[in-house]
Amino acid sequence: MPEPLTRDGAPPVPPRVAAPLGANAETARHTSEARAALFAALVLLVGIALGAAGFFVERGMSTWRPEITRTASGWRIAQAHRVPLSAMALGGDSLVWGSGPSIIAMDLRSGRLKLLGPGPASRATWDPATSRRYVVWFEAQGASAGEASAWVYDSATRRRRQLATLDSVLSLPSASGNLAAWCCTTKGEGAPSIVTVDIATGEESVVAPEYGEPVLDGGLVTWPTRTGATGMPAAWALVDLAQGRRWSLVPAATLLNAHFLGYDLSGRTLVWGQIDPASGRGRVVAQNVDDGAASVVAEVTDGAALSSAPAIDGALVVWAETLANAGGSRVMGRRLSGGPAFLVRAVEASVLSTAVSGDTVAWLAQRGKTTFIETTTVSR
């Protein structure tokens, strides 16, 4: 997640709240990467056209390709080189992740991979977001570049194109249907704004002239406001785009001294994770954004620890827990339509994040210095 908001909801100097992908990766390169970088540097001296050609040669020689195995219930994508996998997103039949600055998409039906970015003029990217058709991400010439651009990949046409230009990246993107949302500053203004963009037309609309970390689903946008020292929001702002209505929701069923792990939105249901560091207790909460009715989806106790923010799609909520004996993790699920929590998969590694789309569940995990992503399909 990006860095937490300040208490007044708008920092005087808006920071880049998310480091680009690969910012903490090792700087040592493989031989093939060094040759590719040298080749790209040489051809850039020839001109823009040859520079673009050099980019594609470099990407063809690079080490972004993971090891992929089809399993009995899905896929396993494992880090094949020293650059770890990160920034996983799941939407429809597409699984997307980062590997260093590279953004990679996988078709879950065929296992086919596609390198989406960065483009020839960029060397930094931010975590991607995906809907069932589109993948959205940011690119810039470098981590400290004063200007970034939003890009989109259309799985229907199999083409990427630039979507918008941003002055400063203040949040990660969110995508749903034909819309994308993020927080940024625009050239000449300097003040932060939460905006939505129609992916098909590129039309941009200001949702709120303030700082926030928006999550979008359908025609609903939400972001935390008045975040305290532990990251736990005092309230969420919500905007119904179709009705043009804004209101606030106070989180219910919060733990004492709760530390915030993150949140997700599906339909009219908001879910979030929280932990009490003193007791080790963790809790996943679901809350209806219209009437405020809340329910506890999971209590994590008895030495186990809630290790990731929950994810939701429809009525299915998933999250990860670290086992009491520190011997591994378990990915858990529960349907809000009824029934108890159930085990999705026991994982002999530390689960870093989870994602869900329909009945497909994915998790990003790390064992030692190796990262991997696994997927499975859960029964109804």
GULUMLO-750820 format. One record per residue (C-alpha): residue in three letters; z, x, y. Coordinates in steps of 0.05 Angstrom, whole numbers, plus 32768, in hexadecimal, padded with zeros to 4 digits. Each point is the difference from the previous one (the first is absolute). Example, Ala and Ser with C-alpha at 12.3 -4.5 7.8 and 13.67 -1.06 7.14 Angstrom:
2
ALA809C80F67FA6
SER7FF3801B8045
This chain:
380
MET800080008000
PRO7FF780178048
GLU803D80168027
PRO802F7FC88014
LEU7FFA7FDB8042
THR8032800B8037
ARG80327FCA8011
ASP7FDA7FE5803B
GLY7FC17FFA7FD7
ALA7FD5802C802C
PRO8009804B8005
PRO7FF3801D8044
VAL7FD080337FE4
PRO7FDF7FE07FC3
PRO7FFE80347FC8
ARG7FCF80077FC7
VAL802C7FDC7FCF
ALA7FDD80187FC1
ALA7FEC80467FEE
PRO7FB980087FE7
LEU7FF580057FB6
GLY800780467FE5
ALA80298017803C
ASN8036801D7FD2
ALA7FD180187FCA
GLU7FFC80497FEC
THR7FD18029802B
ALA7FE8802D7FC8
ARG7FBC7FEC7FE7
HIS7FDB80027FBF
THR7FC580307FFD
SER7FCF7FC78001
GLU80217FE2803E
ALA7FFF80428025
ARG7FB6800A7FF1
ALA7FF37FB98017
ALA802680098041
LEU7FDB8042800E
PHE7FBD7FE07FF1
ALA80117FC5802E
ALA8015802F8038
LEU7FBF80267FFC
VAL7FD27FC48000
LEU80257FE1803B
LEU7FE5803A8029
VAL7FB97FE97FF1
GLY80097FBA801E
ILE801B7FBB7FF8
ALA7FCF7FEA7FCB
LEU800D803B7FD3
GLY804A7FF8800E
ALA7FFE7FBA7FE3
ALA7FDA801A7FC4
GLY803480377FF7
PHE80367FCB7FFE
PHE7FE17FDD7FC5
VAL7FF780437FDC
GLU80498011800D
ARG80187FBD7FE6
GLY7FD580087FC2
MET802180447FF2
SER80477FEB8011
THR80397FF07FD1
TRP80107FB88012
ARG7FED7FE47FBC
PRO803C7FEE7FD5
GLU80057FFA7FB4
ILE7FF47FB87FEC
THR80137FE07FBE
ARG7FF87FB87FEA
THR80407FE77FE0
ALA800E7FC47FD4
SER80137FD6803D
GLY7FDE8021803B
TRP7FF48046801C
ARG80238042800B
ILE7FE8802B803A
ALA802180458000
GLN7FFF80388033
ALA7FD080357FE6
HIS800C80368034
ARG803780168031
VAL7FF37FC88032
PRO802D7FC47FEE
LEU7FEB7FB77FFE
SER801E7FD48037
ALA7FF87FC2802B
MET7FEE7FD07FC7
ALA7FE47FBA8010
LEU7FE77FC97FD3
GLY7FD27FC68010
GLY7FD87FD67FCF
ASP7FDA802E7FD2
SER8009803D802D
LEU803680357FFC
VAL80028030803B
TRP8029803F800C
GLY800280418027
SER7FFA80477FE6
GLY800C80308039
PRO7FD47FE58038
SER7FD07FDE7FCF
ILE7FFF7FB57FF7
ILE7FE97FEB7FBA
ALA7FF17FBB7FE4
MET7FFC7FED7FB7
ASP7FDF7FC27FE2
LEU80347FE77FCE
ARG7FCA7FDE7FD7
SER7FD6803E7FF2
GLY802B803B8014
ARG7FCA80168031
LEU8019802C803A
LYS7FE680048047
LEU801580318036
LEU80077FD68040
GLY801680338033
PRO800A8026802B
GLY7FBB80058020
PRO7FDE80408016
ALA802080018045
SER80487FF47FE8
ARG803580287FDC
ALA803C7FD08003
THR800A7FBB7FE3
TRP80397FCD7FFD
ASP80177FD47FC7
PRO7FCB7FCB7FED
ALA80087FB57FFA
THR7FD67FD27FD5
SER7FEE7FB87FF9
ARG7FD87FE47FC6
ARG7FBF80178020
TYR800F80348035
VAL802580428006
VAL801780148046
TRP801A80458016
PHE8004802D803D
GLU7FDE8043800B
ALA800680378035
GLN7FE88046800C
GLY8047801A7FF4
ALA80487FEA7FFA
SER800C800A804B
ALA7FBD7FE38017
GLY80067FD3803C
GLU7FCE7FCD7FE4
ALA7FF87FE27FBB
SER7FD07FCE7FE2
ALA80087FC77FD0
TRP7FCF7FFE7FC5
VAL7FF17FCB7FCC
TYR7FE180027FBB
ASP7FDF7FC07FE8
SER80037FFB7FB4
ALA7FC97FCA8001
THR7FCD802D8023
ARG801E80437FEA
ARG7FFA801A8047
ARG8032801D8032
ARG7FFB7FF7804B
GLN802A800B803E
LEU80287FC38014
ALA802480148040
THR8018803A802C
LEU804A800B800D
ASP8022802B8035
SER8040800B7FD7
VAL80137FEB7FBA
LEU80437FDD8004
SER80017FDD7FBC
LEU7FDC7FFF7FBE
PRO7FCA7FCB7FF7
SER80097FBF7FDA
ALA7FC67FD77FE4
SER7FF87FB97FE5
GLY7FC07FDA7FF6
ASN7FD080108038
LEU803780188030
ALA80238042800D
ALA803E800C802B
TRP8022803D801E
CYS80268019803D
CYS7FDF8031802F
THR7FF480138048
THR7FBC7FF7801F
LYS7FDC802F802F
GLY80147FFA8049
GLU803D7FD37FF2
GLY8034802A7FDB
ALA802B7FC47FEE
PRO80077FEE7FB6
SER7FE17FC07FE5
ILE7FFF7FDE7FBC
VAL7FB87FEB7FF4
THR7FD57FDE7FCB
VAL7FB780107FF4
ASP7FCC7FD47FDF
ILE7FE380307FCD
ALA7FBC7FDD7FFE
THR7FF47FFD804B
GLY802E8037801B
GLU801F7FCE8031
GLU804580178015
SER80397FD18016
VAL80448013801C
VAL80387FDF7FD8
ALA8039801C802A
PRO800380348038
GLU803980267FDF
TYR801180347FCC
GLY80077FEC7FB7
GLU7FEC800E7FB8
PRO7FD87FC37FEE
VAL7FF27FE37FBB
LEU7FC97FCD7FFA
ASP7FF37FCA7FCB
GLY7FD07FC7800B
GLY80087FE98047
LEU804880188007
VAL801780428020
THR804780197FFF
TRP8026803E8016
PRO804980158006
THR80227FFE8044
ARG8041801C801B
THR800980307FC6
GLY804580207FFA
ALA801680467FEC
THR7FF87FF17FB5
GLY7FBA7FE5800A
MET80157FB97FEF
PRO7FDD7FCF8030
ALA802B7FD08029
ALA7FC47FD17FFE
TRP7FB77FFB7FED
ALA7FCB7FE88031
LEU7FCC7FD27FE2
VAL7FBE7FE8801D
ASP7FD57FCA7FE1
LEU7FBA80138017
ALA7FE17FBC7FF3
GLN80367FDA8027
GLY800B80358035
ARG804B7FF97FF4
ARG803580368001
TRP80487FFB7FE6
SER8038802C7FE6
LEU802280037FBC
VAL8046801D7FF6
PRO800680217FBB
ALA80317FDE7FD1
ALA802880187FC4
THR80088046801E
LEU803080337FE3
LEU8037801F802A
ASN7FE68041801F
ALA7FBE7FF47FDE
HIS7FCA80358005
PHE7FBA7FE48004
LEU7FCC80157FCC
GLY7FC47FD98018
TYR7FE07FBC7FFC
ASP7FC27FD97FEC
LEU7FE27FBB800E
SER7FD87FCE7FD7
GLY7FF07FBA8017
ARG803F7FE58022
THR8030802E7FDB
LEU801D8041801A
VAL802280307FD0
TRP8027803F800F
GLY802D80347FDE
GLN804480198017
ILE8035802F7FE5
ASP8049800D8010
PRO8008804C7FF9
ALA804B7FFB7FFA
SER80017FD47FC3
GLY7FBB80107FE6
ARG7FF07FB67FFE
GLY7FB87FEA800C
ARG7FE27FBC800E
VAL7FBB7FE18004
VAL7FFD7FC1802B
ALA7FCA7FCC8009
GLN80007FD3803E
ASN7FD47FC68015
VAL7FE5800E8046
ASP7FFE7FB78014
ASP80457FE57FEE
GLY802580427FF6
ALA80177FEE7FB9
ALA801180407FDB
SER800B80137FB7
VAL801780407FDF
VAL7FC880177FD3
ALA8027803A7FE2
GLU804480218003
VAL7FFE80487FEA
THR804580197FE9
ASP802280227FC5
GLY7FEA80468016
ALA7FB67FEF8007
ALA7FE280078045
LEU7FC97FDB8024
SER7FCC8037800B
SER7FC67FDD8023
ALA7FF17FC88030
PRO7FE97FC17FDD
ALA7FB87FE77FFF
ILE7FEA7FB87FFB
ASP7FBF7FDA7FF2
GLY80047FB57FF7
ALA80407FF27FD9
LEU800580447FDE
VAL80318033801D
VAL800480477FE4
TRP802E803B800F
ALA801A80407FE1
GLU804580167FEA
THR801B80457FEE
LEU80287FFE7FC0
ALA804A80118000
ASN7FF8803D7FD4
ALA7FC9801C802E
GLY7FD380047FC3
GLY7FC97FD7801F
SER7FEE7FC08023
ARG7FED7FB97FF1
VAL7FCE7FD48023
MET801A7FB98004
GLY7FE17FBD8010
ARG80147FB8800D
ARG7FD97FC1800F
LEU801D7FD78038
SER7FE67FC17FDE
GLY803780087FCC
GLY801D802B7FCA
PRO802B80407FFF
ALA7FEB80468012
PHE7FD880247FCA
LEU7FEE80487FEF
VAL7FB980128012
ARG800380487FE7
ALA803380377FF1
VAL7FE880408022
GLU801780467FEE
ALA7FFA80178048
SER80177FEE8047
VAL7FDA7FC38019
LEU7FEF8009804A
SER7FDE7FBE800F
THR7FE67FC07FE0
ALA7FC67FD1800F
VAL7FE87FBD7FE5
SER7FC17FD78004
GLY7FFA7FC17FD6
ASP801B80137FBB
THR7FF1804A8009
VAL803B802E800F
ALA7FF980498015
TRP80338037800C
LEU7FFE8046801D
ALA803080307FDD
GLN801280497FFF
ARG8019802C7FC6
GLY800E80488015
LYS7FC78015802D
THR7FCE7FCF7FE2
THR7FF17FBC801E
PHE7FDD7FC77FDD
ILE7FEE7FB78007
GLU80027FCD7FC8
THR7FEA7FB87FFD
THR800E7FC67FD0
THR7FF47FB67FFC
VAL803C7FD27FF9
SER7FFD7FBE7FDB
ARG800B7FBD8023
